Amino acid sequence: MEPNDVYPYIYWASVDGSNQDFINVSGSSPSHANIDINSGTFTDADDNGVYR
């Protein structure tokens, strides 16, 4: 979590760090904030229905 960034965000990463998912605040100015959700493709490494 990066709460002190100009546009704060939280992220999750794959175990090897090669893939990430972000939820962040964005916009043309802090007073016009939008929420963005961006994600790469995660796989089910154990084939048990659990995505990591």
MONOR-V281970 format. One record per backbone hydrogen bond with DSSP energy under -0.5 kcal/mol. CO is the residue of the C=O (numbers start at 1). NH is the residue of the N-H. If there is no record, write none. Layout:
# MONOR-V281970
co: (CO	CO)
nh: (NH	NH)
This chain:
# MONOR-V281970
co: (2	2	6	8	9	10	12	14	19	20	21	22	23	24	26	29	30	34	34	36	38	40	43	43	44	49)
nh: (5	9	8	25	2	23	21	17	14	40	12	38	10	36	34	32	33	26	36	24	22	42	45	52	47	51)
